[in-house]
Amino acid sequence: MQLDNRILSIVSYAAVLIGVVLGASGIVRGGSLFIAAGTIGIALKSRNFRGIEFYLPVVIAVALFALAIALPRGR
């Protein structure tokens, strides 16, 4: 179980880092999708708390995902 949380943490932080790099390089939609996926992974680590520690990051990630999908093409 601890190994699963460690792998989830590494993958989630890597997704957030990739999202930040993509967003800084101009690929905002892809970057925000990676950040949303990483945030969901980080929130899944605290799923046992069932309080604001779990629900607030999930709501933020879902809102960021919806915002990324709704962004115009910008070309």
Summary of the structure (lengths in Angstrom):
residues: 75
radius of gyration: 13.3
end to end distance: 45.3
largest distance: 45.3
contacts: 209
relative contact order: 0.15
helix: 80%
strand: 0%
